[in-house]
Amino acid sequence: MNTDTYVCTQCKNPVRMESKPKRSFMGFARIPCPSCKTEFRYPLTTGYVVVYWLLLLGNVVLVVYLLSLGQGIIPNPIGILVLVYVVISLVKNSTLKRNIAQMSKSSVDVPPLHVNAVEGESKDRQADAVDPR
């Protein structure tokens, strides 16, 4: 059975989860910490980041295309909301990644983002999966 180990961003204690974490509306992993009783967020997966960048790029290309036709840009409320949503998600993602990177530099015990571990593996093998030296 697969277990994922995350590190709480509040109390810095490891949190082991045997199931997939729930996702927030923006796609961030919501992980409950049993030690400090808070629910912390982890950065987006690569799939979410790629989709968000494609949405942002699509909006920019559409604006450039409409401007090249000589048409004025008619504000589309849905397009504006999608653009704001994507920008907020990407900024929040980079902030979470930066905070976790700083946390892992300040403490030796903190894994980079999260560690996949399989029950039955030895501790040495799990340590090699985290830090291949």
C-alpha positions in Angstrom: 0.0 0.0 0.0 1.4 3.4 -0.9 1.8 6.1 1.7 2.7 9.7 1.1 4.6 11.7 3.7 4.1 15.4 3.8 5.5 18.0 6.2 3.1 20.4 8.0 3.9 23.9 7.0 2.8 25.1 10.5 4.3 22.8 13.0 6.8 21.1 10.7 5.8 17.6 11.8 5.6 14.8 9.2 2.1 13.7 8.2 1.6 10.3 6.6 -1.4 9.7 4.4 -2.4 6.4 2.9 -5.0 7.9 0.6 -4.9 10.7 -1.9 -5.3 14.1 -0.3 -8.4 16.1 -1.0 -8.1 19.0 -3.4 -9.1 22.7 -2.9 -11.1 24.5 -5.6 -7.9 25.7 -7.2 -6.4 22.2 -7.2 -4.0 22.5 -4.2 -3.7 19.4 -2.0 -5.5 19.9 1.4 -3.7 17.9 4.1 -4.9 17.7 7.7 -2.2 17.8 10.4 -3.1 15.6 13.4 -0.5 17.3 15.5 -1.5 21.0 15.3 -5.1 20.3 14.0 -4.7 22.6 11.0 -5.3 21.9 7.3 -2.3 23.0 5.2 -2.0 23.2 1.5 0.7 21.7 -0.8 1.7 23.0 -4.3 -0.1 22.0 -7.5 0.8 18.9 -9.4 2.4 19.3 -12.8 -0.8 18.6 -14.6 -2.6 21.5 -13.0 0.4 23.9 -13.7 0.5 22.9 -17.3 -3.3 23.5 -17.8 -3.1 26.8 -16.0 -0.2 28.0 -18.2 -2.1 26.9 -21.3 -5.2 28.9 -20.2 -3.0 31.9 -19.6 -1.3 31.5 -22.9 -4.6 31.0 -24.7 -6.0 34.3 -23.2 -2.9 36.2 -24.3 -2.9 34.7 -27.8 -6.6 35.6 -28.2 -6.0 39.2 -27.1 -3.1 39.6 -29.5 -5.2 38.0 -32.3 -8.1 40.4 -31.7 -5.8 43.4 -31.6 -4.2 42.3 -34.9 -7.6 42.2 -36.6 -8.1 45.8 -35.6 -11.1 45.0 -33.5 -11.5 46.5 -30.0 -11.3 44.1 -27.1 -14.8 43.5 -25.7 -14.4 42.7 -22.0 -15.7 39.2 -21.4 -16.5 38.7 -17.7 -15.9 34.9 -17.9 -12.5 35.4 -19.6 -11.5 38.0 -17.1 -12.5 35.7 -14.2 -10.5 32.8 -15.7 -7.5 35.0 -16.2 -7.6 36.3 -12.6 -8.2 32.7 -11.3 -5.2 31.4 -13.2 -2.9 34.2 -12.2 -3.9 33.8 -8.5 -3.3 30.0 -8.7 0.1 30.3 -10.3 1.2 33.0 -7.8 0.0 31.0 -4.8 1.7 27.9 -6.2 5.0 29.6 -6.5 4.7 31.0 -3.0 3.9 27.6 -1.5 6.9 26.0 -3.4 9.2 28.8 -2.1 8.0 28.4 1.5 8.5 24.6 1.4 11.9 25.0 -0.2 13.0 27.5 2.6 11.6 25.1 5.2 13.5 22.2 3.8 16.8 24.2 3.7 16.3 25.3 7.4 15.6 21.8 8.7 17.5 18.6 7.8 14.4 16.5 8.6 12.1 18.1 6.1 11.8 16.3 2.7 11.7 18.6 -0.4 8.0 18.3 -1.2 6.5 15.0 -0.3 8.0 11.5 -0.2 6.3 8.4 -1.6 7.0 5.4 0.5 5.8 1.8 0.1 5.2 -0.3 3.2 7.7 -3.0 3.6 10.6 -1.1 2.2 13.6 -0.6 4.5 14.3 2.8 6.0 17.6 2.9 3.9 15.7 2.4 0.7 13.2 5.1 1.6 16.0 7.5 2.4 17.7 6.8 -1.0 14.4 7.7 -2.7 14.4 11.0 -0.9 18.1 11.9 -1.2 20.0 9.9 -3.9 23.6 10.5 -3.1 
